């Protein structure tokens, strides 16, 4: 849980780390256009179509520019296209980007005492609180959604939306009216997401993460238990979705997507008092999942294009680097307290070595992903891999290096790490930390004012 005390500690850590100071400066610079004017918020629901977002002449995907809602450029032929289907394809990324920017701005408000950034983040939250119900829950492809055409995209969006709200609340910058609006949106999102369980799909990992975040916002223990402990919850995804060798069963592309969703959800679970890496068996499985892409990486450190994956995607994409940075912070700090010869400890040293190899690769062209749009609009020139140019998540969590240490750690790129297997103990059953009375926050709704229009929590659809 982000608390005032936690933010104060993080500010102190940033002050003592040259690379985190550089990352903070990067985030401040990236926020400057957002403070000059509010970016356009789509008035339409995103639409998945055969031709939206595709150049009619050469079939290339049109560039995503968050400042250009009606003119969409083809990176291959250079032509600009317009039309409703292109606009509604653009809306998909724009809704996601806006929620990301709200979290980005809220982090600056909380960690850099930037009042203008906090005010803009609140403005974005209020804008969506006013308009959320105007987006119809229809024309969907994979589950219910208002802003998008699939539930998992709504989950990614609400995670950033709530991250912004929690940061503002913890830093004393969230007014009551904005908080009420956030609660109303979160309640409706919970009903939409809770209606559509995708089992062991990579997408369900994001749905579980979203439900965990909503549970933390409402201090709802029942919803937290569902998101974490249900047969298709976060724990089940960690123990069954990721195999004994750590690889997600749907292949590398979906592995990386599911792992980011799981790591996001694990952060919210920890806020609810459940440390998903506390048990050695789970910590071992998570370590194996972090290492798995290193085991199957191609010699140029791209991942194999299995099934419907794209060919030639570098594992040094900023989104992936950030994932390993956060993984080292989550598991590595815990391992530092253990015997240095433990399997988990050795595994995290291998993750650190793998990350070092990726930072040593030649510059890559950043790409746009549903769960990472920090670099949009994306410059079509290679960008050196660097810890100091990641997103706000990297500012909040990754480990602190002493001041004076270099932000990048180039080194030889070893394409494979030693293969290691981590099996869960027979008969293992994880228990919620709340059973031992050590909750980080009381999930009893005691600190929450009832939201206007909220359904009865005992009979509403949120727990379906």
C-alpha positions in Angstrom: 0.0 0.0 0.0 1.3 3.4 -0.9 1.3 5.5 2.3 2.5 8.9 3.3 5.3 7.2 5.2 6.2 5.0 2.2 6.3 8.0 -0.1 8.6 9.9 2.3 10.9 6.9 2.4 10.9 6.6 -1.4 11.7 10.4 -1.7 14.7 9.9 0.6 15.8 6.9 -1.5 15.6 8.9 -4.7 17.6 11.7 -3.1 20.4 9.2 -2.5 20.4 7.6 -5.9 21.9 9.4 -9.0 20.1 7.1 -11.5 16.7 7.5 -9.8 17.3 11.3 -9.7 17.9 11.1 -13.4 14.8 9.0 -13.9 12.8 11.6 -12.0 14.2 14.4 -14.2 13.3 12.4 -17.3 9.7 11.9 -16.0 9.4 15.7 -15.3 10.6 16.5 -18.8 8.1 14.0 -20.3 5.3 15.6 -18.4 5.9 19.1 -19.6 3.6 18.9 -22.7 0.8 17.4 -20.4 1.1 20.4 -18.1 0.9 22.9 -21.0 -2.5 21.5 -22.2 -4.8 18.6 -21.5 -4.4 15.9 -24.1 -7.5 14.9 -26.1 -9.7 12.4 -24.3 -11.5 10.2 -26.8 -15.3 10.7 -26.8 -15.8 7.3 -28.5 -15.3 3.7 -27.4 -12.4 1.9 -29.1 -13.3 -0.4 -32.0 -11.6 -3.4 -33.3 -12.0 -3.6 -37.1 -10.2 -5.2 -40.0 -9.1 -1.8 -41.5 -9.0 0.6 -38.6 -5.4 1.7 -37.9 -4.1 0.1 -41.0 -2.7 1.9 -44.0 -5.0 1.2 -47.0 -2.0 1.4 -49.4 0.6 -0.9 -47.9 -1.1 -2.6 -44.9 1.3 -1.1 -42.3 0.0 -0.2 -38.8 -0.5 3.5 -38.5 1.5 5.4 -35.9 0.0 6.2 -32.6 0.3 9.9 -31.8 -1.6 10.9 -28.6 -1.9 14.5 -29.8 -3.4 13.7 -33.2 -6.9 12.2 -32.8 -8.0 12.6 -36.5 -4.8 12.5 -38.6 -2.9 9.1 -38.5 0.4 8.7 -40.3 1.7 5.6 -42.0 5.4 5.1 -41.0 6.1 3.2 -44.3 4.7 5.4 -47.0 4.4 8.6 -45.0 0.8 9.3 -46.0 -1.7 10.5 -43.5 -5.2 9.0 -43.2 -8.4 9.9 -41.4 -11.8 8.4 -40.8 -14.0 7.0 -38.1 -12.4 3.6 -38.0 -8.9 5.0 -37.7 -10.1 7.3 -35.0 -11.6 4.5 -33.0 -8.5 2.4 -33.4 -6.5 5.4 -32.1 -9.0 5.6 -29.1 -7.8 2.2 -27.9 -4.2 3.5 -27.3 -5.4 6.9 -26.2 -7.6 5.7 -23.4 -4.7 3.5 -22.2 -2.2 6.3 -22.6 -4.3 8.8 -20.7 -4.6 6.5 -17.7 -0.8 5.9 -17.8 -0.3 9.7 -17.9 -2.5 10.1 -14.9 -0.4 7.7 -12.9 2.8 9.3 -14.2 1.6 12.8 -13.2 0.4 11.5 -9.8 3.8 10.0 -9.1 5.4 13.4 -9.8 2.9 15.0 -7.4 3.7 12.4 -4.7 7.5 12.1 -5.2 8.5 15.5 -6.6 6.0 17.7 -4.8 4.8 18.9 -8.2 1.4 20.5 -7.5 0.8 21.2 -11.2 1.3 17.5 -12.1 -1.0 16.4 -9.3 -3.7 18.8 -10.4 -3.5 17.6 -14.0 -3.7 13.9 -12.8 -6.9 14.8 -10.8 -8.3 16.5 -13.9 -7.9 13.3 -15.9 -9.5 11.3 -13.2 -12.5 13.7 -13.0 -12.9 13.7 -16.8 -13.3 9.9 -16.9 -15.5 9.9 -13.8 -17.9 12.2 -15.7 -17.8 10.4 -19.0 -17.3 6.7 -18.1 -21.0 5.7 -18.4 -21.3 7.4 -21.8 -19.2 4.7 -23.4 -21.5 1.8 -24.2 -20.9 -1.7 -23.1 -21.5 -3.2 -26.6 -19.6 -4.1 -29.8 -17.2 -6.2 -27.7 -14.9 -9.0 -28.8 -13.6 -10.6 -25.6 -15.9 -9.8 -22.6 -17.7 -6.7 -21.4 -16.0 -3.3 -21.6 -17.0 0.3 -21.8 -13.9 2.0 -23.1 -12.6 -0.9 -25.2 -13.7 -4.0 -26.9 -12.2 -6.5 -24.5 -12.2 -6.9 -20.8 -8.5 -7.2 -20.3 -7.9 -3.7 -21.8 -10.4 -2.3 -19.3 -8.3 -4.0 -16.6 -5.1 -2.5 -17.8 -6.8 0.9 -17.9 -8.3 0.7 -14.4 -5.0 -0.4 -12.9 -3.3 2.9 -14.0 -6.4 4.9 -13.1 -6.4 3.5 -9.6 -2.6 3.9 -9.3 -3.0 7.6 -9.9 -5.8 7.9 -7.4 -4.0 6.0 -4.7 -0.8 8.1 -5.2 -2.8 11.3 -4.9 -4.7 10.0 -1.9 -1.5 9.0 -0.1 0.1 12.3 -0.8 -2.9 14.3 0.5 -3.8 15.6 -3.0 -7.1 13.8 -3.7 -10.2 15.8 -2.9 -13.5 14.2 -1.8 -15.3 14.9 -5.0 -12.6 13.3 -7.2 -12.4 10.3 -4.8 -16.1 9.7 -5.1 -15.9 9.8 -8.9 -13.0 7.3 -8.8 -15.0 5.0 -6.5 -17.9 5.0 -8.9 -15.8 4.2 -11.9 -13.9 1.4 -9.9 -17.2 -0.1 -8.8 -18.6 -0.3 -12.4 -15.2 -1.6 -13.6 -15.3 -4.4 -11.0 -18.7 -5.5 -12.2 -17.6 -5.6 -15.8 -14.3 -7.4 -15.1 -15.8 -9.8 -12.5 -18.4 -11.0 -15.0 -15.8 -12.4 -17.4 -13.3 -15.0 -16.1 -11.0 -16.1 -18.8 -9.6 -19.0 -16.8 -5.9 -19.5 -17.5 -5.6 -17.0 -20.3 -2.8 -14.5 -20.1 -5.5 -11.9 -20.2 -7.0 -13.2 -16.9 -3.8 -12.3 -15.1 -4.6 -8.7 -15.8 -8.2 -9.1 -14.8 -7.1 -10.6 -11.5 -4.7 -7.7 -11.0 -7.4 -5.2 -11.7 -9.8 -6.9 -9.2 -7.0 -6.8 -6.6 -6.5 -3.1 -7.2 -10.2 -2.4 -6.8 -10.3 -4.5 -3.6 -7.5 -2.3 -2.2 -9.3 0.9 -3.1 -12.5 -0.3 -1.4 -10.7 -2.2 1.4 -12.8 -5.2 0.3 -11.3 -8.5 1.8 -13.8 -10.7 -0.1 -12.9 -9.3 -3.5 -9.2 -9.5 -2.6 -9.6 -13.2 -1.8 -11.3 -13.8 -5.1 -8.6 -12.0 -7.1 -5.7 -13.8 -5.3 -7.0 -17.1 -4.1 -9.7 -18.2 -6.5 -9.1 -21.2 -8.8 -8.2 -18.7 -11.6 -6.7 -16.1 -9.3 -3.1 -14.7 -9.1 -1.8 -17.6 -7.0 -3.2 -20.2 -9.4 -1.7 -18.3 -12.4 1.7 -18.3 -10.7 1.6 -22.0 -9.8 -0.1 -23.3 -12.9 0.2 -20.8 -15.7 4.0 -20.6 -15.4 5.5 -24.0 -15.8 8.2 -25.7 -13.7 10.8 -24.1 -16.0 9.1 -20.7 -15.4 7.7 -20.3 -18.9 4.1 -19.3 -19.4 2.3 -22.1 -21.2 1.3 -19.9 -24.2 4.8 -19.0 -25.2 7.3 -16.1 -24.8 5.2 -13.2 -26.0 2.3 -14.1 -23.8 4.8 -15.0 -21.0 6.0 -11.4 -20.9 2.5 -10.0 -21.0 1.2 -12.3 -18.3 4.3 -11.7 -16.1 3.8 -8.0 -16.2 0.2 -8.5 -15.3 1.2 -10.8 -12.5 3.8 -8.4 -11.1 1.3 -5.6 -11.2 -1.2 -7.7 -9.4 1.3 -8.9 -6.9 2.0 -5.3 -5.9 -1.7 -4.7 -5.2 -1.9 -8.0 -3.4 0.9 -6.9 -1.2 -1.0 -3.7 -0.5 -3.9 -6.0 0.7 -1.5 -7.8 3.1 -0.6 -10.8 0.9 3.0 -11.2 -0.1 2.9 -13.6 -3.0 6.7 -14.1 -2.9 7.0 -14.9 0.9 6.7 -18.6 0.6 10.0 -20.1 -0.8 8.1 -22.3 -3.4 6.3 -19.3 -4.8 9.5 -17.1 -4.7 11.2 -19.9 -6.7 8.5 -20.0 -9.3 8.5 -16.3 -9.7 12.3 -16.3 -10.0 12.0 -19.0 -12.7 9.4 -16.9 -14.5 11.7 -13.9 -14.5 14.6 -16.0 -15.9 12.5 -18.0 -18.5 12.9 -15.5 -21.4 16.7 -15.8 -21.0 16.5 -19.5 -21.5 14.7 -19.3 -24.8 16.1 -16.0 -26.2 17.5 -16.1 -29.7 21.2 -15.2 -30.1 20.3 -11.5 -30.9 18.3 -11.5 -27.6 14.9 -11.3 -29.3 12.3 -13.8 -28.4 11.0 -16.6 -30.7 8.0 -15.7 -32.8 5.8 -18.7 -31.8 2.1 -18.8 -32.7 0.9 -15.3 -33.4 3.9 -13.5 -32.0 5.8 -10.8 -34.0 9.2 -11.7 -35.3 12.3 -9.8 -34.1 11.0 -8.1 -31.0 14.0 -7.2 -28.7 14.0 -8.2 -25.1 15.7 -4.9 -24.5 12.4 -3.0 -25.1 11.9 -0.6 -22.2 8.8 -2.4 -21.0 10.7 -5.6 -20.6 13.7 -3.9 -18.9 11.3 -2.3 -16.4 9.7 -5.7 -15.7 13.1 -7.2 -14.7 14.0 -4.1 -12.7 10.8 -4.4 -10.7 11.3 -8.2 -10.4 14.8 -7.6 -8.9 13.3 -5.2 -6.4 10.5 -7.5 -5.4 12.4 -10.7 -5.0 16.0 -9.5 -4.8 15.6 -7.4 -1.7 13.9 -10.4 0.0 16.8 -12.7 -1.1 19.4 -10.3 0.3 18.2 -11.4 3.8 18.6 -15.1 3.0 21.6 -17.3 2.7 23.5 -16.3 -0.4 23.7 -20.0 -1.5 19.9 -20.5 -1.7 18.4 -21.3 -5.1 16.3 -18.1 -5.1 19.3 -16.0 -4.3 21.3 -17.6 -7.1 18.4 -17.1 -9.4 18.1 -13.4 -8.7 21.8 -13.0 -9.4 21.2 -14.6 -12.7 18.3 -12.2 -13.4 20.7 -9.3 -12.5 23.3 -10.7 -14.9 20.6 -11.1 -17.6 19.5 -7.5 -17.2 23.1 -6.3 -17.4 23.4 -8.1 -20.7 20.3 -6.4 -22.1 21.5 -3.0 -21.1 24.6 -3.7 -23.1 22.8 -4.3 -26.3 22.8 -1.7 -29.2 20.0 0.8 -29.1 16.5 -0.4 -30.1 13.5 1.4 -31.5 10.8 1.6 -28.7 7.5 0.1 -29.6 3.9 0.8 -28.4 2.3 -1.9 -26.2 -1.1 -1.9 -24.6 0.5 -2.1 -21.2 3.4 0.3 -21.9 2.9 3.5 -23.9 5.3 5.7 -21.9 7.4 6.6 -25.0 4.5 7.6 -27.2 4.6 9.3 -29.6 7.4 6.9 -30.5 10.4 8.3 -32.3 11.4 6.0 -35.1 15.1 6.1 -34.2 16.9 3.7 -32.0 17.0 4.6 -28.3 19.7 3.3 -25.9 18.5 1.0 -23.2 18.7 2.8 -20.0 17.3 2.6 -16.5 16.8 6.3 -16.4 14.3 6.5 -19.2 11.6 4.1 -18.0 8.2 4.9 -16.6 6.9 6.0 -13.2 6.6 2.4 -12.1 10.4 2.2 -12.2 10.6 5.3 -10.0 8.3 3.8 -7.3 9.8 0.3 -7.0 13.2 -0.7 -8.4 16.2 -1.1 -6.1 18.3 1.9 -5.2 21.9 2.1 -6.4 24.2 4.4 -4.5 24.8 7.9 -5.8 27.7 8.0 -8.2 27.0 4.6 -9.7 26.4 4.5 -13.4 22.8 4.1 -14.5 23.7 1.7 -17.3 25.7 -1.5 -16.7 26.9 -2.6 -20.1 28.4 -6.1 -20.4 28.7 -9.1 -22.6 25.4 -10.5 -23.7 25.3 -14.1 -22.6 22.3 -15.4 -24.6 21.3 -18.1 -22.0 21.2 -18.5 -18.3 21.6 -21.9 -16.6 18.3 -23.8 -16.7 16.8 -24.3 -13.4 13.5 -25.9 -12.3 11.4 -24.9 -9.4 8.6 -27.3 -8.3 5.9 -26.3 -5.8 5.9 -28.5 -2.7 3.4 -31.3 -2.8 0.1 -30.3 -1.0 1.2 -26.7 -0.8 -1.5 -24.2 0.1 -0.9 -20.6 0.4 -2.8 -18.8 3.2 -3.7 -15.1 3.1 -1.6 -13.1 5.4 -4.8 -11.7 7.0 -5.4 -15.1 8.6 -2.4 -14.5 10.8 -3.6 -11.0 11.7 -0.8 -9.1 9.9 -2.7 -7.2 7.3 -0.9 -4.1 6.1 -4.3 -2.3 5.8 -7.7 -3.3 7.2 -9.8 -4.5 4.3 -13.0 -3.9 6.1 -14.2 -0.7 4.3 -13.9 1.1 7.6 -12.0 4.0 6.1 -14.2 4.3 3.0 -17.1 6.7 2.7 -20.0 5.1 0.7 -19.8 6.1 -2.9 -22.8 7.7 -4.4 -24.7 5.1 -6.4 -22.6 2.2 -5.1 -24.4 -1.1 -5.1 -25.0 -3.0 -1.9 -21.6 -4.6 -1.3 -23.1 -7.8 0.0 -25.5 -8.5 -2.9 -24.0 -6.5 -5.8 -22.4 -8.1 -8.9 -18.9 -7.3 -7.8 -18.5 -10.7 -6.1 -20.1 -12.8 -8.8 
